[in-house]
Amino acid sequence: MNCFPLFSRILMAAFLLTATVSFQQPASLKAFIPKGYEILDTATGDLNRDALPDMIMVLRKKGEDSTSDVVEHPEKRPLLILLGQQDHSYKLAARNDNVVYCVDCGGMMGDPFQGVTIKNGYFSVEHYGGSAWRWTRIITFRYSPDDKNWYLHKDGGDSFHASQPDSVTTKVRTAKDFGKVPFVKYDIYKEN
């Protein structure tokens, strides 16, 4: 008995199921994307510790490469916190346009945005930039079940000269340094 056709059908069915799921997701997210914007990055995980899958969505303005000016007019990149619902939809919980650096805020290294990670009620936004002097910046927020909000937990990173990559200076600030800063009020362009 030749089992290759059955195996092929199983693989094709698995592919079609995966393809169907991946094509449905963007349509459900369209409602959260303002006109003139597109998705730059997403991450999924449990943001509010309710065991439902939540999502961070980072947006960018279409054509931002040609319209952003780091000095005069940096194009903002909205970060949305989307909470998963029982019916597998999402609900917008919070938005901040000042958590992700602009496309040209990374100096000679180009776009500084590296990604977003989620883990157990925490999420971090990661950046890397510079020229001869290189830098990283990781901003982490933590969920507070008391008032169902996210607060700045850590803000820090490394800096080093490209000619001396083993000579790294690390600076990390915590809530002990900056107090209680809600996600919606955080501004990467200002000292918090």
C-alpha positions as CSV (number, residue, x, y, z in Angstrom):
1,M,0.0,0.0,0.0
2,N,1.4,3.4,-1.0
3,C,0.9,5.9,1.9
4,F,2.5,8.8,0.1
5,P,-0.9,10.2,-1.2
6,L,-2.4,10.1,2.3
7,F,0.7,11.8,3.8
8,S,0.5,14.4,1.0
9,R,-3.1,15.1,1.7
10,I,-2.4,15.5,5.4
11,L,0.4,17.9,4.7
12,M,-1.8,19.9,2.3
13,A,-4.6,20.0,4.8
14,A,-2.2,21.3,7.5
15,F,-0.9,23.9,5.1
16,L,-4.3,25.1,4.2
17,L,-5.4,25.3,7.8
18,T,-2.3,27.3,8.7
19,A,-2.8,29.5,5.7
20,T,-6.4,30.2,6.5
21,V,-5.5,31.1,10.1
22,S,-2.7,33.5,9.0
23,F,-4.9,35.2,6.5
24,Q,-7.8,35.8,8.9
25,Q,-5.7,37.5,11.6
26,P,-4.8,40.7,9.7
27,A,-8.4,41.4,8.8
28,S,-9.4,41.2,12.5
29,L,-6.6,43.7,13.3
30,K,-7.6,46.3,10.6
31,A,-10.0,48.1,13.0
32,F,-7.0,49.1,15.2
33,I,-4.9,50.5,12.4
34,P,-5.5,54.2,11.6
35,K,-5.7,55.4,8.0
36,G,-2.2,55.9,6.6
37,Y,-0.5,53.4,9.0
38,E,0.6,49.8,8.7
39,I,1.9,47.2,11.1
40,L,5.6,47.4,11.9
41,D,5.7,44.5,14.4
42,T,3.5,42.4,16.7
43,A,4.2,40.2,19.7
44,T,1.8,37.9,21.5
45,G,1.7,36.7,25.1
46,D,-0.2,37.2,28.3
47,L,-0.1,40.9,29.1
48,N,-2.6,41.0,31.9
49,R,-2.2,37.6,33.5
50,D,-5.6,36.3,32.6
51,A,-4.3,33.3,30.5
52,L,-5.8,34.7,27.3
53,P,-3.4,35.6,24.4
54,D,-2.9,39.3,24.2
55,M,-1.0,41.3,21.6
56,I,1.3,44.3,21.3
57,M,1.1,46.0,17.9
58,V,3.6,48.6,16.8
59,L,2.5,50.7,13.8
60,R,4.4,52.9,11.4
61,K,3.2,55.6,9.1
62,K,3.3,54.6,5.4
63,G,6.2,56.3,3.7
64,E,7.8,57.3,7.1
65,D,11.3,56.9,5.6
66,S,10.7,60.0,3.5
67,T,8.6,62.1,5.9
68,S,10.4,61.6,9.3
69,D,12.9,64.1,10.4
70,V,14.5,63.3,13.8
71,V,15.1,67.0,14.6
72,E,12.1,68.8,13.2
73,H,9.3,66.2,12.8
74,P,9.9,62.6,13.9
75,E,7.1,60.4,12.7
76,K,5.5,58.8,15.7
77,R,5.1,55.0,15.9
78,P,2.1,54.1,18.0
79,L,2.3,51.0,20.3
80,L,-1.1,49.4,21.0
81,I,-1.9,47.0,23.8
82,L,-4.6,44.7,22.6
83,L,-6.2,42.3,25.2
84,G,-7.5,39.0,24.0
85,Q,-11.2,38.3,24.6
86,Q,-13.0,35.0,25.2
87,D,-14.4,35.1,21.6
88,H,-10.8,35.3,20.2
89,S,-11.1,39.0,19.3
90,Y,-9.1,41.8,20.7
91,K,-10.0,44.9,22.7
92,L,-7.8,48.1,22.7
93,A,-6.6,48.6,26.3
94,A,-4.0,51.4,25.8
95,R,-2.0,53.3,23.2
96,N,1.2,55.3,23.4
97,D,2.8,57.1,20.5
98,N,6.0,57.9,22.4
99,V,7.4,54.5,23.3
100,V,9.0,53.5,20.0
101,Y,11.8,55.6,18.5
102,C,11.2,57.1,15.0
103,V,12.7,55.5,11.9
104,D,15.6,57.9,11.7
105,C,16.3,58.2,15.5
106,G,19.0,55.5,15.4
107,G,21.8,57.6,13.8
108,M,24.0,56.0,11.2
109,M,22.8,52.5,12.3
110,G,19.4,53.3,10.7
111,D,16.1,52.3,12.2
112,P,16.7,51.7,15.9
113,F,13.6,49.6,16.5
114,Q,14.6,45.9,17.2
115,G,11.3,44.4,18.5
116,V,8.9,43.8,21.3
117,T,8.8,40.9,23.7
118,I,6.1,39.8,26.1
119,K,6.5,37.6,29.2
120,N,4.1,37.0,32.1
121,G,2.6,40.5,32.5
122,Y,5.7,42.3,31.3
123,F,6.6,43.7,27.9
124,S,9.8,45.3,26.6
125,V,10.5,47.5,23.6
126,E,14.1,47.1,22.3
127,H,16.2,49.6,20.4
128,Y,19.8,49.7,19.0
129,G,21.5,52.6,17.3
130,G,24.4,54.9,17.0
131,S,27.4,55.3,14.8
132,A,30.9,55.2,16.2
133,W,29.3,55.3,19.6
134,R,26.7,52.5,19.8
135,W,23.8,52.2,22.2
136,T,20.9,49.9,23.2
137,R,17.8,50.9,25.0
138,I,15.2,48.5,26.5
139,I,12.1,49.9,28.1
140,T,10.1,47.4,30.2
141,F,6.5,47.8,31.5
142,R,4.8,45.7,34.1
143,Y,1.1,45.0,34.6
144,S,-0.5,46.0,37.9
145,P,-3.5,43.9,38.7
146,D,-4.6,46.4,41.4
147,D,-5.6,49.0,38.9
148,K,-5.4,47.0,35.6
149,N,-2.7,49.2,34.2
150,W,0.9,49.0,32.9
151,Y,3.7,51.0,34.5
152,L,7.3,51.6,33.6
153,H,9.4,49.0,35.3
154,K,12.9,49.4,33.9
155,D,14.5,51.8,31.4
156,G,18.1,51.1,30.4
157,G,20.7,49.9,28.1
158,D,24.4,49.8,27.1
159,S,26.7,52.1,25.3
160,F,30.1,51.4,23.8
161,H,32.5,52.7,21.1
162,A,32.6,50.6,18.0
163,S,36.4,50.3,18.3
164,Q,36.1,49.0,21.8
165,P,33.1,46.7,21.9
166,D,34.3,45.0,25.1
167,S,34.3,48.3,27.0
168,V,30.5,48.6,27.7
169,T,28.8,51.1,30.0
170,T,25.5,49.9,31.3
171,K,22.8,52.2,32.8
172,V,19.5,50.9,34.1
173,R,16.9,52.9,36.0
174,T,14.0,51.4,37.8
175,A,10.8,52.6,39.5
176,K,13.0,53.5,42.5
177,D,14.6,56.2,40.2
178,F,11.6,57.5,38.2
179,G,8.5,56.7,40.4
180,K,5.2,55.4,39.1
181,V,5.0,56.2,35.4
182,P,1.9,54.9,33.6
183,F,2.4,53.4,30.1
184,V,0.2,56.0,28.5
185,K,2.2,58.9,29.9
186,Y,5.7,57.5,29.1
187,D,7.7,59.5,26.6
188,I,10.9,58.1,25.2
189,Y,11.9,61.5,23.9
190,K,11.8,63.1,27.4
191,E,13.3,62.1,30.7
192,N,10.7,60.2,32.8
